[in-house]
Amino acid sequence: MPSVVVVGTQWGDEGKGKVVDILAEKADLIVRFQGGNNAGHTLVIGGRKHILHLIPSGIFHPEKTCLIGNGVVVDPAVLLKEIESLETAGLPVPPGKLWVSENAHLIMPYHKAIDLGREAKKGKTRIGTTGRGIGPCYEDKVARRGIKVGELLEPELFGAKLKEILEEKNFYLEKYLGQAPLSYQEIYKTYLRFGERLAPYVTNVSEKLAVARAEGRNILFEGAQGTQLDIDHGTYPFVTSSNTVAGAACSGAGVGPTTIDYVLGICKAYTTRVGEGPFPTELKENTGEHLREKGGEYGSTTGRPRRCGWLDGVILKEAVRLNGLSGLAVTKLDVLSGLSAIEFCEAYEIQGQRWERMPTRVSLFQELKPLLRSFPGWKDQLSRCRSWEDLPPEAQDYLRFIEEFAQVPIVMVSTGPAREEHILLRDPFDL
């Protein structure tokens, strides 16, 4: 009855969705434990691309149960649209196949208006948010003025809370951000309709996980974003508004730390990030553009082009430490095919000194120089590789170095975008 947590080791977009989809074959329950619809998981199944923003990637497997935990912030319009799009594609999503925590907080229209208004006001100093209202929603949660999913089922309580909160939000929108005020009646009526439609899906996720654990069922916990976007441990302030590390699976789903048996870190064979903020190995010339185009590095949520660079071993080691990684899944190795040489960042140089850890002050990144090690590339395409022996020797050497450097075993290698294009060296559920 193992419980496995999947987390990103970089700035997100590592390919967690595909890995979760593969591991879901062994799991009974798949749980999303943090973030909102600022994250997107892209999967290619049967030659068709699917993008999910809130529903766990395991939804594509029959007989599996997917749950959205209390640590997630939920935009009900987005969730309902996602359910509808899956059903249109021939995949029914009835209550029981999907559950939503009654304790998850709701993203409200004023959260999105504030998010966009703040970014516009900041101009060149903007953080680079997706404008989906995630940060303002988490702010209200911490300030004890948020609205939970379960409160949609109590119209009087919901209306009273909305009226009180909206008075403050409209003042802030108008007087400080210069935005138009929002209508109480419009929000109230719209969200009660959302509540009616979502009511059959609402439950106590923590209790359901406890029952599943007692029954000896396999549980897979799915995180969003990546370690370096963690609100406490990432490149602050250029981070997301939740804890993205493995420990957040406990608070974000309502389970104890002793229930976690394995933590799998997803590591792209190179590095990308979306939005503003430090990026030590960023490639701003032809190689970076090559990686972007070959890897399809455009945000699945916003469509923004991702910044691309070499694999950064320093942030990988940070991820190993912060998450307590048990194993690594290396994704998009196929994108490196055709390059004559591949670089890997072993350390940084700052003010003439060698650093083997991430600076905690963002200002130091301006003086940072990555110290790179070069590896020979390979020409072979990897999409047909299904075993370690199928990989070119140069690719094997590169992976062995990553494994030795991180001091964590590689248990999976992705060799293409499709579900079947991967090599599974060890199944995390086979403990």
Protein Blocks (a to p, Z undefined) as FASTA:
>chain_A
ZZcddddfbegjnopmmmmmmmmmmpmbdcdfedcfkbccdddeehiacddfkbcfklmp
ghiacdddfkbccdfklmmmmmmmmmmnopacdehjaccdfkbccddfklmmmmmmmmmm
nmmmpgoiahnommmmmmmmmnopaccfklmmmmklmmmmmmmmmmmmmmmmmmmnopac
ddfklmmmmmmmmmmmmmmmgccfklmmmmmmmnopacddddehjfklpfklmccfbbcf
bdfbfklmmmmnopafklpmbdcddddfbdcdededddfkbcfbfmlmmmmmmnopacfk
lopacddddddfklmmmmmmmnopabdcdehklmmgoiabdcddfbdceehiacfbdcfb
fklmmmpccddddddddfbdfklpcbfklpcfklmmmmmmmmmmnopacfbdcfbfbfkl
ccdfbdfklZZ
